[in-house]
Amino acid sequence: MLASVVIPVYNTKPDQLEAAFLSACEQTLDPSSYEIIIIDDHSTSQDTLHLLDVIEGQASRCANHVTVKRLAKNTGLVQVRNFGAQIAKGDFLVFLDSDDLVSSDYLLKGLATMMSGEKIGWTYPNVVGFGFEQNFSRAEDFGIRRLFVYNYCATASMFRKKAWESIKGQRDKTVAGGVKWYEDWATYMSLLVKGWYGEPNRSIVFYYRKNIKSMMTRSPELALASRYVHWRTFVCRLPFMAGAKLNYMKARSGSETTTSPLDPRYYSRQALAMLLRQFLKIDTPVARVKTRYLFYAMARPKKLISELVSLRFLPNPCEQYCGLSESINYSSSSFDEIYSKLSALSPASSSVLVGHYWWRAGGAEQVLLDLCGYLKEIQGRELLDIVVLGRGENKYFSEQFSSVSLCAGILEELSTSPIGRIKALWALICIHKPASIIIMSNPHLYCLAPLIKKYFPSVRIVDLLHCTGATGTLSWFDLSNYYKDFIDTRIVISETYKDFMCGRYGVDESKVLVVHNQVKPMRPQSQQAPSKYSRMALGIPDTNLIVGFLGRLDMQKRPDEFLRLVESTQANSGISYLMGGDGELRSTVEKAASQYGSLSYVGNVKDAGGFLSLCDVVVFFSEYEGMPLVALECASLSVPIIAPDIVGFREPIANGEFGMLYPSCYDGTDHTKVKTIIENDLSKLRLLGPNGPSYVQTYHARYSARPGFDQLINSVLFSKPSICASH
């Protein structure tokens, strides 16, 4: 048994008890892997007793393991919880009060967090208050000092049973004047004394029912006295919480050899690590630094170089991108323990796990979304969506992915530790056991590829690569190449990238599949329903040329260069500029729009067709691109484009001839090149626009990718893998 949900009951209203029971029953975790224990603390309400009789009578027909225990006398909440923990068979415990609720993924994602660190004693959720008063409390970052000052951990935290037993359960304490301490708060502090620490889980929610009685339980004076009892009890135990602090630091660093702050070498190693980081740009874990390095640096430089060259623990760039300070130890017993505990929960599935970085609007994301939609609608596959960050420029892609897939996890919400996110993701993989995995810009899945092929050799791993920028000096192509032996197939979004993949990294052509970006059919504005984007609405003269810019307002898209173009043509009253998008540079754009009369900024654009149809030409200044959707949308509307001569634009312009390229220098002068094209080649540019629709229809029309999808699904995702477990 993996988990136990203990529900203490005392004269609870039947409707509230039923709701709490159902929230425990309707979990996404396999019902056979957890139990529900209801303990009646000698209730006197006939309605409550009747509902307990009904639950007990139907327990044998329930998919869950349900047990109802009745106590001969009233013992109180603390004793009921302790009794529940004693009879619980699960390795993890959740104490759910009989009038509260938990989210449907509470156990599954809670287990993923608990599995991410061996010394995590409890994980605490977000809290939603409902009933007499409604509020929301986000799970705070863990901190021992703050936990001593006030309790920020929810009542229904998930506990490791081993940790609970190490403190011999909860204790009820009452001092003079009938002042009681906070038993939940005291439990967390007692766990810290034993070396355990807490980890927030911001993917799960505890629904705490607030009624009039609970709001008035303790007066401010009594609450202050209770806090004093707590502080007085634990202030002398603070030094004994050093073990919890060390275990927490160890988990955060991802190192299994963290040096204790009580060790005199700790401080000298800290100084040496700082020197290595400052002068040699080596981010070395403190515990891995040897004091002898200082002597070598001064007296034996060759020996120091030899030592540094042999540092096998240094992380590769992909591991660094995950925030790891040293390379992953794949032989660590923790990975095997997670597999042993979770892999037997349910049989292997035919689901597809999709792992990307975030829900961000873009061409590659659209390819991934189209593929997910095809797998869901045509193939009937279950899709599990995992992202590193639970945010993006807008909610569109989040909502679209939610419509075709189940959000299996947001890694930043499952763990605050870099290695913890790796282990939490490994736990989710072991639970779901997908048939195939599609990676798109998810470095954590790259790092787990060796483990996946070791423990699940039949799983197919497919990598969707989209551009050569976005990760600093190394691209996603470079990061992916570190795990090339464990990836079955690469998907790229253009023939150019296929040639790049095969030529630079030596990948066999048969293992690279081209799936073009798809765009929805668009019609010119004259054929569309009325749009809010019109010359009259924006105050643009009918005879003026409209130059447009549409995209994220960030440094990749370089809207600042577009603003330079606007500034440089202020003397030309025959040109108007239209700008749309959102992002970190929005305030700069808004300020420029108020300064330049020829510039109209319309904010975030939902009707791309209406916006682009109004433009006579659309310009780009991007630093890098994969296969830009906006350019393809322009082509479908016969709107010519002017773009930098970079990889993402070369192929569509060469094949479609619907625009012009200029040599980009990124030195602040690119706008002058665009200005020259507008002034000298406008008539030629307008003749190129009508070439766009036929190009889009041939290569990028929606659902024209289905043959490629079928090849991917039948020959790659669900066929016998070519990579064996020996890797």
Secondary structure, 3 states (H helix, E strand, C coil): CCEEEEEEECCCCHHHHHHHHHHHHCCCCCHHHEEEEEEECCCCCHHHHHHHHHHHHHHHHCCCEEEEEECCCCCCHHHHHHHHHHHCCCCEEEECCCCCEECCCHHHHHHHHHCCCCCEEEEEEEEEEEECCCEEECCCCCCHHHHHHCCCCCCCCEEEHHHHHHCCCCCCCEEHHHEECCHHHHHHHHHHHCCCEEEEEEEEEEEEEECHHHHCCCCHHHHHHHHHHHHHHHHHHHHHHHHHHHHHHHHHHCCCCCCCCCCCHHHHHHHHHHHHHHHCCCCCCHHHCCCHHHHHHHHCHHHHHHHHHCCCCCCCHHHHHCCCCCCCCCCCHHHHHHHHHHCCCCCCCCCEEEEECCCCCCHHHHHHHHHHHHHHHCCCCCEEEEECCCCCCCCHHHHHHHHHCEEEEEHHHHCCCHHHHHHHHHHHHHHHCCCEEEEECCHHHHHHHHHHHHHCCCCEEEEEECCCCCCCCCCHHHHHHCCHHHCCEEEECCHHHHHHHHHHHCCCHHHEEECCCCECCCCCHHHCCCCCCCHHHHCCCCCCEEEEEECCCCCCCCHHHHHHHHHHCCCCCCEEEEEECCCCCHHHHHHHHHHCCCEEECCCCCCHHHHHHHCCEEECCCCCCCCCHHHHHHHHCCCCEEEECCHHHHHHHHHHCCEEEECCCCCCCHHHHHHHHHHHCHHHHHHHHHHHHHHHHHHCECCCCHHHHHHHHHHHHCCCCCCCCCC
